[in-house]
Amino acid sequence: MSEMGAEVYYQKFHPEGNQFHPLHFFSGPDSYTLLGNVSCASYGVNVAGIIRAPRGDGKESIVLVTPYDSINGGDYEALSLGIATSLFSLLARVTWLSKDIIWLVADSRYGDYRPVAAWLSEYHTPSFMVSDLLKCDELNTAGSFRRAGTVAAALVLKVDGRSERFEDTLSIYAEASNGQMPNLDLINVVNYLAVHRQGFYVRVEKVVSLLSSSWLKIAGDIFEAVGKVAHTLNPAWNFGIPAADYLEGSATLASSLYSQALGILTGPHGAFRDYQVDAITLKVSPRFPADSKARQHDFFQRGAQLLEGTIRSVNNLLEKFHQSFFLYLLTSPSKFISVGVYMIAFALLVAPLPMVAASLYIDGCNSLTKATHNPAENLKSWKWLDAAKQVFALHLLGFIVTLLPYFICQVPGQHSPTNRSIMWATTSSSLLIITFVTIPSCSPFSSRLKGNNWAVLKSVTISAAFIGLCLMSIINFATAMIGALLLVPMCLMVRPIKLDLRSRRAKSLLGAFCSMVLVIVGFPVIVFAITKGFIGEGLAGLSLGGEFWTWLESLWAWKSATYLYIGMVHLPCWLLCLCILFHPC
């Protein structure tokens, strides 16, 4: 880098793992400050070079990241360094740059995310090293940490294995933490240049199991036939879509919705979104083996030209990307569903909740008034407070259960994920029993519960679910959408099973069966198992408790709001629906 005229420096970082701390859940990015008593071999080293823009004022910059493992790195990682080197040498000689260029070679021995996050943390919030690390002076020969302007955009380049197709493949990863996405214009620029200029096959992630789904193929054929009929009636109606495109789009949409709902980033670009920087990860899969010298020159040229075109597009902007969407779901590299479309589906899904809650509350209060002959007693006792107390108690229990993993992780000794999940389930069940004993009105088996007060309880439960889903839609829409698909039918359908069994009518028995199925399917562990089968990972040999703990551990380690939703919204509402189902009316 220095021979190309760049300012080069090294940055040391401590590769600490993500740890759950309840008080730091919504705090900013981790500080990665180097602490004392750390040996030189226990931390990573990033290498960064800066090209100062000839036409710029140093206020903005563009970052190019190439993760590299100096110990276990293979030939494909060397190819990514080759592409970046050829591009960096070109940018060092051009005169049209108006933004500084930063090339970060991230030490990926400890993962791709950690080094990028450590560099960004030091770039935006400088930290001071302790004197114990000054003995590693050989790493400071290139000077102290240097900075350029505000980061306008970032590109992460990885060459990842040989392509399964007969052409070079470019995979785009855009999801960051809690469903954050970069501005759509950045993806559009990369997709256009890759397809129309460099001839790459561009792809985004899909749920592969849906591509072979028979019911989805039937739905695609129906939509294609309807589109053809509509086009014959009016040639201006061109909303028809081929069945194959419908299948591909549905699989891509499901993957985009699932990735955003998890709230876990899909690449090292996610570290930039913590600082509101548009960034994506580009994984290039060449169609030739890594040791094929004959094709490397052409591959270097096409890859470098793709990055050069993207950098030129960002370089020519007078300000950051802002004209396009930040909230969207991808259905292909060039197609998307905007926030103005998918919010309609969510609004229609949750719209019945407040209306049903109001209707149930009025019916429940009227029935309680008829049952109470003394008006003075009816005024003194607000019957809805019992339901509100039960809802509050179970939501408080959900909050405590959400914090339990932090204390379980503090238990000394090495415990497997299965053992920790058993400890969690046992402690949570004990707390639930204690809640039922100390607050008898919370228990569905309490003698105090009688008559139609289940309607008031259901009304308050639906109101709590509605508030929780609406709040979650602000933080992460995908989580709220999937949660609404599970919670709304369960909250609307559930009713005391004793009432349905007493009537013995077919409609009532069917309603009781549907209520039981929805409550069973709505249990978080069952939802997790169904999701594993849905995305094609399969359930054979699955240790449900251990896998569920590991999944939740990844959610809280990456500070995903989905973890809070499961513990503080979904689980309490599920418990309340269970209480309604077994209400002793």
C-alpha positions as CSV (number, residue, x, y, z in Angstrom):
1,M,0.0,0.0,0.0
2,S,2.7,2.4,0.9
3,E,4.4,1.9,-2.5
4,M,1.1,3.0,-4.1
5,G,1.2,6.3,-2.3
6,A,-1.2,5.5,0.5
7,E,-1.0,6.3,4.2
8,V,-0.7,2.9,5.9
9,Y,-1.2,2.0,9.5
10,Y,-1.9,-1.0,11.7
11,Q,-4.7,-1.3,14.3
12,K,-4.7,-3.9,17.1
13,F,-7.9,-5.2,18.6
14,H,-8.9,-7.7,21.2
15,P,-11.1,-10.4,19.8
16,E,-13.6,-10.6,22.7
17,G,-16.8,-12.5,22.0
18,N,-20.3,-11.1,22.3
19,Q,-21.7,-11.4,25.8
20,F,-25.2,-10.9,26.9
21,H,-25.7,-8.1,29.4
22,P,-29.3,-6.9,30.1
23,L,-28.3,-3.3,30.9
24,H,-26.3,-3.0,27.6
25,F,-28.8,-4.5,25.3
26,F,-29.7,-1.3,23.4
27,S,-26.3,0.4,24.0
28,G,-24.0,1.4,21.1
29,P,-21.4,-0.8,19.5
30,D,-18.9,-2.5,21.8
31,S,-15.8,-0.6,22.5
32,Y,-13.1,-3.3,21.9
33,T,-10.6,-1.3,24.0
34,L,-7.4,-3.2,24.6
35,L,-6.9,-4.1,28.2
36,G,-3.9,-4.9,30.3
37,N,-2.3,-8.4,30.6
38,V,-2.9,-9.2,27.0
39,S,-0.2,-11.0,25.1
40,C,0.8,-10.0,21.6
41,A,-0.5,-13.3,20.2
42,S,-4.0,-13.0,21.6
43,Y,-5.3,-10.1,19.5
44,G,-5.8,-9.4,15.8
45,V,-4.2,-6.8,13.6
46,N,-5.9,-4.8,10.9
47,V,-4.1,-3.1,8.1
48,A,-5.5,0.0,6.6
49,G,-4.4,2.3,3.8
50,I,-5.8,5.8,2.9
51,I,-5.7,7.5,-0.5
52,R,-6.4,11.2,-0.1
53,A,-8.8,12.5,-2.8
54,P,-7.1,15.0,-5.2
55,R,-10.4,16.9,-5.6
56,G,-11.8,16.5,-2.1
57,D,-11.6,18.4,1.1
58,G,-11.2,15.3,3.3
59,K,-14.7,15.4,4.8
60,E,-16.0,12.2,3.2
61,S,-14.6,8.8,2.4
62,I,-15.4,5.4,0.9
63,V,-14.3,2.2,2.6
64,L,-13.3,-1.1,0.9
65,V,-13.0,-4.1,3.2
66,T,-11.3,-7.4,2.3
67,P,-11.3,-9.9,5.2
68,Y,-8.2,-12.1,5.2
69,D,-7.0,-14.9,7.5
70,S,-3.2,-14.9,7.5
71,I,-3.1,-18.4,9.0
72,N,-6.0,-20.4,7.5
73,G,-6.7,-18.3,4.5
74,G,-6.9,-20.1,1.2
75,D,-6.4,-19.2,-2.5
76,Y,-9.8,-17.6,-2.7
77,E,-9.0,-15.0,0.0
78,A,-5.8,-14.3,-2.0
79,L,-8.0,-13.6,-5.0
80,S,-10.0,-11.0,-3.1
81,L,-6.7,-9.3,-2.1
82,G,-5.7,-9.4,-5.7
83,I,-8.8,-7.6,-6.9
84,A,-8.5,-5.0,-4.1
85,T,-4.8,-4.5,-4.9
86,S,-5.5,-3.9,-8.6
87,L,-8.3,-1.5,-7.8
88,F,-6.3,0.4,-5.1
89,S,-3.4,0.8,-7.4
90,L,-5.7,2.4,-10.0
91,L,-7.4,4.7,-7.5
92,A,-4.0,5.9,-6.3
93,R,-3.3,7.4,-9.8
94,V,-6.7,8.8,-10.8
95,T,-7.5,12.5,-10.6
96,W,-11.3,12.3,-10.4
97,L,-11.6,11.3,-6.7
98,S,-13.5,13.7,-4.5
99,K,-13.8,11.3,-1.5
100,D,-11.0,9.6,0.3
101,I,-10.6,5.9,-0.2
102,I,-9.9,3.6,2.7
103,W,-8.8,0.0,2.1
104,L,-9.2,-2.1,5.2
105,V,-7.5,-5.6,5.3
106,A,-9.4,-7.1,8.2
107,D,-7.8,-9.8,10.2
108,S,-10.5,-12.5,10.0
109,R,-8.8,-15.1,12.2
110,Y,-11.5,-14.3,14.8
111,G,-14.4,-13.9,12.3
112,D,-15.3,-11.4,9.7
113,Y,-17.4,-9.1,11.8
114,R,-15.1,-8.6,14.8
115,P,-12.1,-6.8,13.0
116,V,-14.4,-4.5,11.1
117,A,-16.4,-3.6,14.2
118,A,-13.1,-3.0,16.1
119,W,-11.8,-0.7,13.4
120,L,-15.1,1.3,13.2
121,S,-15.2,1.6,16.9
122,E,-11.7,3.1,16.9
123,Y,-12.5,5.2,13.9
124,H,-15.5,6.9,15.5
125,T,-14.7,6.6,19.2
126,P,-11.0,6.7,19.8
127,S,-9.7,4.6,22.7
128,F,-6.3,4.7,24.5
129,M,-4.1,1.7,24.8
130,V,-2.6,0.8,28.2
131,S,1.2,0.8,28.7
132,D,1.4,-3.0,29.0
133,L,0.9,-3.2,25.2
134,L,3.6,-0.8,24.3
135,K,6.1,-3.6,24.3
136,C,4.6,-4.7,20.9
137,D,6.3,-1.8,19.2
138,E,6.9,-3.7,16.0
139,L,3.2,-3.2,15.1
140,N,3.3,0.6,15.4
141,T,6.1,1.2,12.9
142,A,3.6,2.6,10.4
143,G,2.4,5.3,12.7
144,S,-0.7,5.8,14.8
145,F,-4.4,5.4,13.8
146,R,-5.3,7.7,10.9
147,R,-8.7,8.8,9.8
148,A,-10.3,10.2,6.7
149,G,-13.7,11.9,6.3
150,T,-17.2,10.7,7.2
151,V,-17.8,7.3,5.7
152,A,-20.3,7.7,2.8
153,A,-20.6,4.0,1.9
154,A,-18.7,0.8,2.3
155,L,-18.2,-2.4,0.3
156,V,-17.0,-5.7,1.7
157,L,-15.4,-8.0,-0.9
158,K,-15.0,-11.7,-0.5
159,V,-14.2,-14.4,-3.0
160,D,-16.0,-17.4,-1.8
161,G,-15.5,-20.8,-3.4
162,R,-16.2,-21.9,-7.0
163,S,-19.5,-21.1,-8.6
164,E,-22.0,-23.9,-9.1
165,R,-23.1,-22.3,-12.4
166,F,-21.1,-22.0,-15.6
167,E,-20.6,-18.2,-15.0
168,D,-19.2,-16.0,-12.4
169,T,-21.7,-15.5,-9.6
170,L,-22.1,-12.4,-7.4
171,S,-24.0,-12.8,-4.1
172,I,-25.3,-9.7,-2.4
173,Y,-25.8,-9.6,1.4
174,A,-27.5,-6.5,2.7
175,E,-29.2,-7.4,6.0
176,A,-27.8,-5.8,9.2
177,S,-28.8,-6.0,12.8
178,N,-32.5,-5.7,13.7
179,G,-33.6,-5.7,10.0
180,Q,-31.7,-2.6,9.0
181,M,-31.0,-2.4,5.3
182,P,-28.8,-0.1,3.2
183,N,-30.3,2.4,0.8
184,L,-31.7,0.5,-2.1
185,D,-29.8,2.6,-4.6
186,L,-26.5,1.0,-3.5
187,I,-27.9,-2.4,-4.3
188,N,-29.3,-1.2,-7.6
189,V,-26.0,0.3,-8.7
190,V,-24.0,-2.9,-7.9
191,N,-26.7,-5.1,-9.6
192,Y,-26.8,-2.9,-12.7
193,L,-23.0,-2.8,-13.1
194,A,-22.6,-6.5,-12.4
195,V,-25.2,-7.7,-14.9
196,H,-25.0,-5.2,-17.7
197,R,-21.3,-4.2,-17.6
198,Q,-19.4,-7.2,-16.3
199,G,-21.7,-10.1,-17.1
200,F,-22.0,-11.5,-13.5
201,Y,-24.9,-13.7,-12.5
202,V,-26.3,-11.8,-9.5
203,R,-28.2,-13.6,-6.8
204,V,-29.6,-13.0,-3.3
205,E,-30.4,-15.6,-0.7
206,K,-33.4,-17.9,-1.1
207,V,-35.3,-20.4,1.0
208,V,-34.3,-23.4,-1.2
209,S,-37.0,-25.7,0.2
210,L,-39.7,-23.4,-1.3
211,L,-38.3,-23.9,-4.8
212,S,-39.5,-27.5,-4.8
213,S,-42.8,-26.7,-3.0
214,S,-45.8,-28.2,-4.9
215,W,-48.4,-25.8,-3.4
216,L,-46.3,-22.8,-4.3
217,K,-46.0,-24.1,-7.9
218,I,-49.8,-24.5,-8.0
219,A,-50.2,-20.9,-6.8
220,G,-47.8,-19.7,-9.4
221,D,-49.6,-21.5,-12.2
222,I,-52.9,-19.9,-11.0
223,F,-51.5,-16.4,-10.9
224,E,-49.9,-16.9,-14.4
225,A,-53.2,-18.1,-15.8
226,V,-55.2,-15.2,-14.2
227,G,-52.6,-12.8,-15.7
228,K,-53.0,-14.2,-19.1
229,V,-56.8,-14.0,-18.9
230,A,-56.7,-10.4,-17.7
231,H,-54.3,-9.5,-20.6
232,T,-56.7,-10.9,-23.1
233,L,-59.5,-8.9,-21.6
234,N,-57.5,-5.7,-21.6
235,P,-54.0,-5.5,-23.2
236,A,-53.1,-2.7,-20.8
237,W,-53.3,-5.1,-17.8
238,N,-49.7,-6.5,-17.6
239,F,-49.7,-7.7,-14.0
240,G,-49.2,-11.3,-15.0
241,I,-46.1,-13.1,-13.8
242,P,-44.6,-16.4,-15.0
243,A,-44.9,-19.2,-12.5
244,A,-41.1,-19.7,-12.4
245,D,-40.6,-16.0,-11.5
246,Y,-43.3,-16.2,-8.9
247,L,-41.6,-19.3,-7.3
248,E,-38.2,-17.6,-7.3
249,G,-39.6,-14.3,-5.9
250,S,-41.5,-16.1,-3.2
251,A,-38.4,-18.0,-2.1
252,T,-36.3,-14.8,-2.1
253,L,-39.0,-12.9,-0.2
254,A,-39.2,-15.5,2.5
255,S,-35.5,-15.5,2.9
256,S,-35.4,-11.7,3.1
257,L,-38.2,-11.6,5.6
258,Y,-36.6,-14.4,7.7
259,S,-33.2,-12.7,7.7
260,Q,-34.6,-9.4,8.7
261,A,-36.8,-11.0,11.4
262,L,-33.8,-12.7,13.0
263,G,-32.1,-9.4,13.5
264,I,-28.7,-10.9,12.9
265,L,-26.4,-9.4,10.3
266,T,-25.5,-11.5,7.3
267,G,-22.0,-10.3,6.9
268,P,-19.3,-7.9,8.2
269,H,-21.1,-5.0,6.5
270,G,-23.5,-5.0,9.4
271,A,-20.9,-3.3,11.5
272,F,-21.3,-0.2,9.3
273,R,-25.1,0.0,9.9
274,D,-24.4,0.6,13.6
275,Y,-23.0,3.9,12.5
276,Q,-25.7,4.6,9.9
277,V,-23.4,3.9,6.9
278,D,-24.8,2.2,3.8
279,A,-22.8,-1.0,3.3
280,I,-23.2,-4.4,1.6
281,T,-21.1,-7.6,1.3
282,L,-20.2,-8.9,-2.1
283,K,-19.3,-12.5,-2.4
284,V,-17.9,-13.5,-5.7
285,S,-17.8,-17.1,-6.8
286,P,-15.6,-17.6,-10.0
287,R,-16.4,-20.3,-12.4
288,F,-12.8,-21.5,-12.5
289,P,-10.7,-23.1,-9.7
290,A,-8.6,-20.8,-7.5
291,D,-5.3,-22.2,-8.9
292,S,-6.3,-21.5,-12.5
293,K,-3.7,-18.9,-13.6
294,A,-5.2,-18.5,-17.1
295,R,-8.4,-17.0,-15.9
296,Q,-7.2,-14.9,-13.0
297,H,-6.3,-11.8,-15.1
298,D,-9.8,-11.6,-16.6
299,F,-11.4,-12.2,-13.2
300,F,-9.3,-9.5,-11.6
301,Q,-10.2,-7.0,-14.3
302,R,-13.9,-7.6,-14.1
303,G,-14.0,-7.6,-10.4
304,A,-12.0,-4.4,-10.1
305,Q,-14.1,-2.7,-12.8
306,L,-17.3,-3.6,-10.9
307,L,-15.9,-2.1,-7.7
308,E,-14.5,0.9,-9.6
309,G,-17.9,1.7,-11.1
310,T,-19.6,1.4,-7.7
311,I,-17.0,3.7,-6.1
312,R,-17.3,6.2,-9.0
313,S,-21.1,6.3,-8.5
314,V,-20.7,7.0,-4.8
315,N,-17.9,9.4,-5.4
316,N,-20.0,11.5,-7.7
317,L,-22.8,12.0,-5.1
318,L,-23.0,15.4,-3.5
319,E,-24.5,13.8,-0.4
320,K,-25.3,10.3,1.0
321,F,-27.9,8.0,-0.6
322,H,-31.3,9.2,0.4
323,Q,-33.6,9.2,-2.6
324,S,-34.6,5.6,-2.5
325,F,-36.0,3.2,0.1
326,F,-34.4,2.1,3.4
327,L,-37.3,-0.1,4.3
328,Y,-38.0,-2.9,1.8
329,L,-38.1,-6.6,1.2
330,L,-36.1,-8.1,-1.7
331,T,-37.8,-10.5,-4.1
332,S,-34.8,-10.5,-6.5
333,P,-31.6,-8.5,-7.0
334,S,-33.6,-6.0,-9.0
335,K,-37.1,-6.2,-7.5
336,F,-38.4,-5.3,-4.1
337,I,-41.5,-4.7,-2.0
338,S,-41.5,-1.2,-0.5
339,V,-42.7,-0.1,2.9
340,G,-45.8,1.5,1.5
341,V,-47.0,-2.0,0.3
342,Y,-46.1,-4.4,3.0
343,M,-47.3,-2.1,5.8
344,I,-50.8,-2.4,4.4
345,A,-50.7,-6.2,4.9
346,F,-49.5,-5.7,8.5
347,A,-52.2,-3.1,9.2
348,L,-55.0,-5.3,7.9
349,L,-53.6,-8.2,10.0
350,V,-53.7,-6.3,13.3
351,A,-56.7,-4.1,12.6
352,P,-59.2,-6.6,14.0
353,L,-57.4,-6.7,17.4
354,P,-58.6,-3.4,18.9
355,M,-62.2,-3.9,17.6
356,V,-62.5,-7.4,19.0
357,A,-60.9,-6.2,22.3
358,A,-63.5,-3.4,22.6
359,S,-66.4,-5.8,21.7
360,L,-65.2,-8.4,24.3
361,Y,-64.8,-5.8,27.0
362,I,-68.3,-4.4,26.5
363,D,-69.8,-7.9,26.5
364,G,-67.8,-9.0,29.5
365,C,-68.8,-5.9,31.5
366,N,-72.5,-6.3,30.6
367,S,-72.5,-9.9,31.7
368,L,-70.7,-9.0,35.0
369,T,-73.2,-6.2,35.6
370,K,-76.1,-8.6,35.1
371,A,-74.5,-11.1,37.5
372,T,-74.0,-8.4,40.2
373,H,-77.4,-7.2,41.6
374,N,-75.9,-4.6,43.9
375,P,-75.0,-1.5,41.8
376,A,-72.8,0.0,44.6
377,E,-70.8,-3.2,44.7
378,N,-70.5,-3.1,41.0
379,L,-69.1,0.5,41.1
380,K,-66.6,-0.3,43.8
381,S,-65.1,-3.4,42.2
382,W,-63.6,-2.8,38.8
383,K,-63.6,-6.2,37.4
384,W,-61.3,-5.4,34.6
385,L,-58.5,-4.7,37.1
386,D,-58.3,-8.4,37.8
387,A,-57.6,-9.1,34.2
388,A,-55.2,-6.2,34.0
389,K,-53.3,-7.5,37.0
390,Q,-53.1,-11.0,35.5
391,V,-51.8,-9.6,32.2
392,F,-49.2,-7.3,34.0
393,A,-48.0,-10.2,36.2
394,L,-47.4,-12.5,33.3
395,H,-45.7,-9.8,31.3
396,L,-43.5,-9.1,34.4
397,L,-42.7,-12.9,34.5
398,G,-41.8,-12.7,30.8
399,F,-39.4,-9.9,31.6
400,I,-37.7,-11.9,34.3
401,V,-37.5,-15.0,32.1
402,T,-35.8,-12.8,29.4
403,L,-33.1,-11.9,31.9
404,L,-32.6,-15.4,33.2
405,P,-30.0,-16.5,30.6
406,Y,-27.6,-13.8,31.9
407,F,-27.6,-15.3,35.3
408,I,-27.5,-18.9,34.0
409,C,-24.3,-18.0,32.1
410,Q,-22.8,-16.8,35.4
411,V,-23.2,-20.3,36.9
412,P,-19.6,-21.7,37.3
413,G,-18.6,-24.7,35.3
414,Q,-18.8,-25.9,31.7
415,H,-22.5,-26.5,30.8
416,S,-23.7,-27.7,27.4
417,P,-26.5,-25.8,25.6
418,T,-28.9,-28.6,26.4
419,N,-28.1,-28.4,30.2
420,R,-28.5,-24.6,30.1
421,S,-31.8,-24.9,28.3
422,I,-33.0,-27.4,31.0
423,M,-31.9,-25.0,33.7
424,W,-33.8,-22.2,32.0
425,A,-36.9,-24.2,31.5
426,T,-36.9,-25.5,35.1
427,T,-36.3,-22.0,36.6
428,S,-39.0,-20.5,34.3
429,S,-41.5,-23.1,35.2
430,S,-40.8,-22.7,38.9
431,L,-41.3,-18.9,38.6
432,L,-44.6,-19.6,36.8
433,I,-45.8,-21.8,39.6
434,I,-44.8,-19.3,42.2
435,T,-46.7,-16.6,40.3
436,F,-49.9,-18.8,40.2
437,V,-49.5,-19.5,44.0
438,T,-48.8,-15.9,45.1
439,I,-51.4,-14.3,42.7
440,P,-54.2,-16.9,42.5
441,S,-56.2,-14.9,39.9
442,C,-53.3,-15.5,37.4
443,S,-53.9,-19.3,37.5
444,P,-56.4,-20.8,35.1
445,F,-57.3,-23.3,37.9
446,S,-58.2,-20.7,40.5
447,S,-61.6,-21.0,42.1
448,R,-61.9,-17.2,41.9
449,L,-62.3,-17.4,38.1
450,K,-65.9,-18.0,37.1
451,G,-68.6,-16.8,34.8
452,N,-67.7,-14.6,31.8
453,N,-64.7,-12.8,33.2
454,W,-62.6,-14.7,30.6
455,A,-64.0,-12.2,28.0
456,V,-62.5,-9.3,29.9
457,L,-59.2,-11.2,30.3
458,K,-59.2,-11.9,26.5
459,S,-59.9,-8.3,25.8
460,V,-56.9,-7.1,27.8
461,T,-54.7,-9.8,26.3
462,I,-55.6,-8.8,22.8
463,S,-54.9,-5.1,23.7
464,A,-51.5,-6.1,25.1
465,A,-50.7,-8.1,21.9
466,F,-51.8,-5.2,19.7
467,I,-49.6,-2.7,21.6
468,G,-46.6,-5.1,21.5
469,L,-46.9,-5.8,17.8
470,C,-47.3,-2.1,16.9
471,L,-44.2,-1.2,19.0
472,M,-42.2,-4.1,17.4
473,S,-43.2,-3.0,13.9
474,I,-41.3,0.3,14.6
475,I,-38.1,-1.5,15.7
476,N,-38.2,-4.5,13.2
477,F,-41.1,-4.9,10.9
478,A,-40.2,-8.4,9.8
479,T,-40.3,-9.7,13.4
480,A,-43.7,-7.9,13.9
481,M,-45.1,-9.4,10.7
482,I,-44.1,-13.0,11.6
483,G,-45.2,-12.4,15.2
484,A,-48.6,-11.2,14.0
485,L,-49.1,-14.2,11.8
486,L,-48.7,-16.3,15.0
487,L,-50.3,-14.1,17.6
488,V,-53.3,-12.7,15.8
489,P,-55.1,-16.0,15.0
490,M,-54.3,-17.4,18.4
491,C,-55.6,-14.4,20.3
492,L,-58.7,-14.1,18.2
493,M,-59.6,-17.8,18.1
494,V,-58.8,-18.9,21.7
495,R,-61.7,-19.3,24.1
496,P,-62.4,-21.6,27.1
497,I,-62.4,-25.2,25.9
498,K,-65.1,-26.1,28.5
499,L,-67.7,-23.9,26.7
500,D,-67.1,-25.7,23.4
501,L,-67.2,-29.1,24.9
502,R,-70.4,-28.4,26.7
503,S,-72.2,-27.3,23.5
504,R,-71.0,-30.5,21.7
505,R,-71.8,-28.9,18.3
506,A,-69.6,-29.5,15.4
507,K,-68.8,-25.8,15.0
508,S,-67.8,-25.5,18.7
509,L,-65.7,-28.7,18.6
510,L,-63.9,-27.4,15.5
511,G,-63.3,-24.1,17.2
512,A,-61.9,-25.9,20.3
513,F,-59.6,-28.0,18.0
514,C,-58.4,-24.9,16.2
515,S,-57.7,-23.1,19.5
516,M,-55.7,-26.0,20.8
517,V,-53.7,-26.3,17.6
518,L,-52.9,-22.6,17.5
519,V,-51.8,-22.5,21.2
520,I,-49.6,-25.6,20.6
521,V,-48.1,-24.1,17.4
522,G,-47.7,-20.7,19.1
523,F,-45.2,-22.0,21.8
524,P,-41.8,-20.5,21.0
525,V,-40.0,-23.8,21.0
526,I,-42.5,-25.4,18.6
527,V,-42.2,-22.3,16.3
528,F,-38.5,-22.7,16.3
529,A,-38.8,-26.4,15.3
530,I,-41.2,-25.6,12.5
531,T,-39.0,-22.8,11.2
532,K,-36.0,-25.2,11.1
533,G,-38.0,-27.5,8.9
534,F,-39.4,-24.7,6.8
535,I,-36.0,-23.3,5.9
536,G,-34.8,-26.7,4.9
537,E,-32.4,-27.5,7.7
538,G,-34.5,-30.6,8.8
539,L,-35.4,-32.0,12.2
540,A,-33.4,-35.2,12.0
541,G,-31.0,-35.5,14.9
542,L,-32.2,-32.1,16.3
543,S,-31.6,-31.6,20.0
544,L,-34.5,-29.2,20.4
545,G,-33.5,-27.8,23.8
546,G,-29.8,-27.3,22.9
547,E,-30.5,-25.9,19.5
548,F,-33.1,-23.5,20.8
549,W,-30.7,-22.3,23.5
550,T,-28.0,-21.8,20.9
551,W,-30.4,-19.9,18.6
552,L,-31.5,-17.6,21.5
553,E,-27.9,-17.1,22.5
554,S,-27.1,-15.9,19.0
555,L,-30.0,-13.5,19.2
556,W,-29.0,-11.9,22.5
557,A,-25.3,-11.9,21.5
558,W,-26.1,-9.8,18.4
559,K,-28.5,-7.6,20.5
560,S,-31.4,-8.6,18.3
561,A,-34.7,-7.1,19.3
562,T,-36.4,-10.3,18.3
563,Y,-35.1,-11.8,21.6
564,L,-36.9,-9.2,23.6
565,Y,-40.0,-9.7,21.5
566,I,-40.1,-13.4,22.2
567,G,-39.6,-13.0,26.0
568,M,-41.6,-9.8,26.7
569,V,-44.5,-10.0,24.1
570,H,-44.9,-13.4,22.5
571,L,-44.4,-15.6,25.6
572,P,-46.7,-13.6,28.0
573,C,-49.4,-13.5,25.4
574,W,-49.1,-17.2,24.8
575,L,-49.4,-17.9,28.5
576,L,-52.5,-15.7,28.7
577,C,-54.0,-17.6,25.8
578,L,-53.3,-20.8,27.7
579,C,-55.0,-19.4,30.7
580,I,-58.1,-18.5,28.6
581,L,-58.1,-21.9,27.0
582,F,-58.3,-23.7,30.3
583,H,-60.5,-21.1,32.0
584,P,-62.9,-22.8,34.6
585,C,-66.0,-21.0,33.4
